[in-house]
Amino acid sequence: MRLSEFWRAVSDEFGEGYGRVLVNDLVLSDLGSVTSAEALRQGIPARDVWLALCKSADVPRTRWYGVGLPEPKK
């Protein structure tokens, strides 16, 4: 997952405003008690951060995978 895909997934799942709040404020215990923003700055892969964010925010597992990808070209 690229960083741009991470941000698209956050926006699609949580909305742009609330998504940014979660990324900056929600502490992810699965990643050593850091926020998503801190984890990304530490070099933790975006996919790992996304999965930890989903788990911490109680996103249904059916929406954990395949998000953040651009719409296929027609």
C-alpha positions in Angstrom: 0.0 0.0 0.0 1.4 3.4 -1.0 1.0 6.4 1.2 -1.5 7.9 -1.3 -3.5 4.7 -1.1 -3.4 4.9 2.7 -4.8 8.5 2.7 -7.5 7.5 0.1 -8.5 4.6 2.3 -8.7 6.8 5.4 -10.8 9.3 3.6 -13.1 6.7 2.1 -13.7 4.9 5.4 -13.8 7.8 7.8 -14.3 11.0 5.8 -11.5 13.5 5.2 -11.9 15.5 8.4 -12.6 12.7 10.9 -10.0 10.5 9.2 -7.3 13.1 9.8 -8.3 13.4 13.4 -8.0 9.6 13.9 -4.6 9.5 12.1 -3.3 12.2 14.4 -5.0 11.3 17.7 -5.9 7.6 17.9 -3.2 5.6 19.7 -2.6 2.2 18.1 -1.6 -0.3 20.7 -0.7 -2.9 18.0 2.1 -0.6 16.8 3.6 0.2 20.1 1.2 2.9 21.4 1.8 5.5 18.7 -0.6 7.3 16.4 -0.9 6.5 12.8 0.9 9.7 11.9 3.8 8.8 14.2 3.9 5.3 12.9 4.2 6.5 9.3 7.0 8.9 10.3 8.8 6.0 12.0 8.8 4.2 8.7 6.2 1.5 9.5 4.6 0.4 6.3 1.4 2.1 5.4 -0.4 -1.2 5.0 0.5 -2.2 8.6 -0.7 1.2 9.9 -3.9 0.9 7.9 -4.7 -2.5 9.4 -3.9 -1.4 12.9 -6.1 1.7 12.4 -8.9 -0.5 11.2 -8.6 -2.8 14.2 -8.5 0.1 16.7 -11.4 1.9 15.1 -13.6 -1.2 14.9 -13.8 -1.2 11.1 -15.5 -4.5 10.0 -12.9 -6.9 8.6 -14.7 -6.9 5.2 -13.5 -3.4 4.7 -9.8 -3.8 5.7 -8.5 -5.1 2.4 -8.6 -3.6 -1.1 -9.4 -0.1 0.0 -7.5 2.9 -1.1 -7.1 1.7 -4.6 -8.1 4.1 -7.4 -11.1 3.3 -9.6 -10.2 1.1 -12.6 -9.9 3.0 -15.8 -12.8 2.4 -18.3 
